Amino acid sequence: MSEHWDARDAGVLRLPSGRLVRGRGLRRVLDPTAVRPSYALYLLGSQPSPVPWQFTWIRWPDFRLPADRPAARAALAGAWERAADERVEVACGGGRGRTGTALACLAVLDGVPADEAVEFVRRHYHPRAVETPWQRRYVRRFGETGV
């Protein structure tokens, strides 16, 4: 069994380094035949339901920013590291705002300039990813100050 995503699958973002990360909305039921992640980063206002794979939960209310920014940065850096060898999934409720913001931060960690990361994710993941002005600002500051 491959430890990587198929780049052609829905929601899979290829970062410039070649790392593959899947973004997903948790409100959509996962097809029972779909490949499962080996690790997930869940961005939700409340703790997610148990899943049979490892995950980290970041308290991140809908349309907002992470409640604990240093912990979020550490979790994002960990997800980026794991994506080199594992099937990493990043997911929130709808799969666009918080997920897009996190994917843009992963792109910054992967070398995409912070002021280009939102456009990168919109072009390669979803055209409406990163939904709010403060989420866009968070991505820019993620590159500048390491929030």
Steps between C-alpha positions, in 0.01 A plus 500: 500500500637840403562750778424790267185643346423469132552854368196456273259441788252768603633745756865399468739795487854457371738735675808626312722243677282221367331432834133409456236607753126438477258771601143399581174617648388278786131574439526291183488130573821325403445233235553161670732398215712817523861476610533592865758739640773370725489831689256790507492857625143598595416869526174523692332700774435182700676167531444268202352153514747214539658362181720192447809705405720740693387861509561832666214733581552875485220702661413728208144635485335539159596822316755586768863429591658235723438554870861409586723633223832357625340154530348541153839591353659196663221272373528643148878453502450143620246430226736643238782275628277193499378570146847404372430132582132471597149566371417822685148641492405853608129550561239732648123500467468627144854449374564851371558774759696344784628216283609743228670720759689202642597380151629850420710488819637160392587658165691774686689233696573335165657817357211687337531871587235591758351771277448237223383206711126578493503529120702177478238312703212657308660399171594145601242402764178706492423840344322624816751368754593736784168673549552802724730803506641396839578151365693659211682725748581197717672333202701815426605531864574128518782567258612825660498428869435132537165540677 
